[in-house]
Amino acid sequence: MTEAPATDAEVAGWVRSLGLPGLVDLHVHFLPEQVMAKIWAYFDKAGTHYGTEWPVHYRLPEVDRIAVLDELGVTTFAPLVYAHKPGMARWLTNWAMEFGSRVTGAVPTATVYPEPGVTGYLGDALLAGARCVKVHVQVGRFDPRDDLLDEAWGLLAEAGVPAVVHCGHGPIPGEFTGLDVFEQVLARHPRLTAVLAHAGMPDYEVALDLAARFDRVYLDTTMVGTAFAERLAPLPADWPARLADLGDRIVLGTDFPNIPYPYAVQLRAIADWALADDRLGTRFLARVLHDTPARLLGG
């Protein structure tokens, strides 16, 4: 296995050296410019919100952010959107569906919020080809067990479309965060394809347990294992060994562009896991960086 990239300029060549056609990133964010500006303003005050600074590394115009992904060798990505109040999810879903249809490499995505009509706009998006759905329990401050979402979870389970669910307590707990809460959704909808964002950070052990118990639960790598995240939520010492037991249930996610470090940092963390256990290696990298997320996104 060739040495992992030290800089973004080395990423595309490293990916080619692994024999991969490109990276498939299941967890990136593109939103309407006015919404992204508000998100960046929130990160500007991360010291107050999270107790640590969070400089957005790729604070660039939309066209330049798309170009960066192309230069990195990201051939397919899920541009995730999320709502924090009623009335936003339909609009954001429409925006994300249009974005996914016009931007090379992007797939159409959707989001949901517990509100009347949620199954209507979600159902429309699924019929129109949505290939991934973001559910942000922490930012949305809603209960994923809400009756208004029950049919929506059922629609996703039936469609086999993955839901990237931020339900862990990281970076700060919310009223309804906690994998024990989301576990009740999985118990009711065991066929749901759920990707636990940030590998359930900081409750990695519980996330691994859920993936072992539910065969359609995956963990994404978003921020996991980076020096930034290790200060906030360190991984278990036996993390690589635990990943070897999960086979193809780990998928690439990065949180681009809202990360406080270069994209290559995430890839180096994943490569370190692959080196740490003889059962992982290049085959593990191929699954995480391309094969498994490509299969989940389908199309």
N, C-alpha and C positions, 0 to 999 in steps of 0.2 A: 504494500500500500504506500503510495507516494505521500510525501509530507503535506500536511494540511496547509491551506493558504494563510499567510501572515497578514496580507492586505487584500482589499477588494480587487485590486488589479490582478491578483493571482487566482481568483476564484474560478473563472471560466476555464482556465487551463487545467486546474486541478480536477474539475468536474469531468472534463474530457479524458483526463488520465485514468479516471475510474471506469471509463467505457460507457458513460451515461450520456444520453442525448441532451440533457439539461436538468435543471432543478425544477421541482414542482413544490411550490410553497403554498400550503393550505391556510396560512394565517398572515395575511397582510391587510393593510387598511387603505382604502381610497374612499373618500366621502365628498359631498359637495364642499366647495371651497370655504363657504362661510362656516360650515360645521367643523371642518378640519382646523380652521383658524381658532375656533373656540377650544378645541382639544389641545392645540399647541399652547394656547394661553394658560390652560389648566396645568400643563406640564411645566410651564415657566414658573409656577408656584409650587412645584413638587416638594420643595423643602418644607413648606407649610403642610401640604397634604400628606406626604409620605415620610417626611423626616429625612429625605435625601434629595440631592439635586438630580434632575433628569433632563439633560440637554438633548433635544431632538436632533439626531445626527443628520437626518435627511430632510431638513426643512427647506424644501425646494418646490418650485411650481410643479403642477401635476405632470406636464409633458416631460419635465426633466426627471421626475421620479420614475416614470414609465421607462425612460431611456436607461436609467441606472439598473433597473431590473434586467433589461435586455443585455446590458454590458456584463452583468454578473452571470449570465447564462440561465436566468430563470425563464423557462419556456412556457410554463403554465402557473397561474396563481389565482387564488380566490380573494377578490377584493371585498373585504368584510365591512359591513355597516351595522350600526346598532342605535337603538332609540333609548332615550332616558325619560320620555313622557308620552302620554297618549297622543295619538294623532301624527306621530312622526314616522312610525314604522312603515306605513303604506307608501308614503312619499319617498323614504329612503330605499325601500325595496324597488320602487319604480326606477329610481335613479341608478341603483346598482345593476338592475337588469339591463338598462340601456348601456351603461358603462361596459358591462361584460360582453355586450353584443358588438361594440364598436372598437374596443381596444384589443389589439393582438396579444394573445397569451392570457388575457383575463377570461374567467368564466362568469356567467350570470349568477348572482347571489341574491339572497333575501334576508330579512330579519323579521322578528315577531315581537309583540308586546301584548300583555294580557289586557285586551280591550275588545269590545264588541266589533265584529267584523274581521277579526284576525284570521279566521279560517278562510274567509273570502279572498283576501289579498294574498295569503300564503298559497291557497289552492290555485289561484290565477298564475302566480309565479311558477309553481311547480309544473303546471300545464304548459307554460311558456318556456320551460327548459332550465329553471333554476337548478344549479348543481351543488350548492352549498348554502347553509343557513347559519347565521350568527345569532347566538342567544347570550346576551350579556347580563347575567343576573346581578352582578355587582353594580355596574353603572346604572342599569335600569331600576334597581332597588325594588324588584318584584319577586314574588314567590313562584318558582317554577312549577309548583304543584297547584297553582291557581286553576280553578275549574275552567276559566276562559281559555286556558292553554291546552287543556286535555285533548281536545279534538285535533289541535294543531300538532301535538306530539304524535298522535295517531296517524295523521296524514304523512308526516315525515317518515315514520316507521314503515308505512305501507309503500311509500315511494322509494325507500332505500337511499334517500338523499342525506348526506352527513350533516349533522348539526354541530358546529363548533361552539361549545358551551363554556363560558367563563363562570364557573360556579365555586371555585376555590376561594379561600380567604385572602389570597395575595392580590395586590400588594398591601391592601388593607381590608379588614372584614367588612361585610355589609350585613344588613338586617337578615337577608335570606341566603347568604353564602354558606358554604360548607358542603362537602361531598356527601355527608349523611342526609342532607336535604335532597340533593339531586338523586341519590340512590333510590328514593321513593318514586321518582319519575321513572327510573329504569325498571323498578319492580313492576310498575303498572304497564310499561311499554318495553318489554324485554327485547323486542326486535328493532328498537330504535338504534340507528347508527349514530353514536355520540362520540365526538372527539373532545376530550377534556383539555381545554386550553391551559397552557403553561403546565401541563402534566399535573393539574390539580394543585399547584403551588399554594401553600407550603406543605400540603398534606400528601406528599408523594407516596407514602406507604399505603394510604387508603386508596389512592388512584390506581396503584398497581394491583391492589386487591380487587377493585371493581373491574379492571380489565381482565383479570383472571376468572372472575365469576360471570361476566357478561361478554359473550363472544363477539358482540358488535360495538364494544367500547374500545376506543383508541386514545392514546396520549399524544399531544403535540409537543414539540420541543421548544416552543416559544419562550425565549429568555433563559431557559433551563440550563444550568451548568456554567453560565457565563460568570465572570468575576463579579459583575454588578449584582446578579441574582444570588450568588453564593453568599454575599454579605447579608442579604435579607432572608434567604431561605435555603440553607445548604442542603445538598443532596445527601441521601444515605450513603454510607461508605461503600456498600455493596451494590450501588446503582447499576454498573455495567453488567454484573452477574444477574441481577433481577431482569434486566432488559433481554438477556439471552433466553430467558424463560418465556418471553412474550412473543417471540417470532416476529411477525410482520404487523405488530399493533402499535408501532411508533411512527409518527409522520412528521415531516419537516414543517415547522412554523417559526416565524421570526418576529412578527409585529412591525416589520418594515412599513412605513418609514419612521415610526415613533420610538425607535430604540436609541439609547444613549451611548452607542458605540457602533463601529462599522459592522456590516453584514458578515464579514469574514469571521468575526469573533464567535458568532453562533455556530458556524461550520466547524471551527476548531474544537469547540466543546464537544460536538457530536463525534468528531474524528477521535478525540481523546477517549471517548467511551469505547469506540471500535477497537482501539489499540489495547485497552485495559483487560479484555477478555478474549481468549483464543476462539471462542465460539461466535464472536461478532465479526470483526474484520471488514473486508471490502463488501462481502455479501450484505452485511447489516447496513452499510452506507448506501448501497444501491437501493435497498428496500425503503430506508428512511427518506432519502433525498429525492427519489423518483418513483419507484414502483408502487409502493403502497398509496401515497397521496394521489398518484395518477389514477390508480384503480378506484379510489373513493370518489374522485371528481368525475370519473366516467366521461361520457360524451365523446 
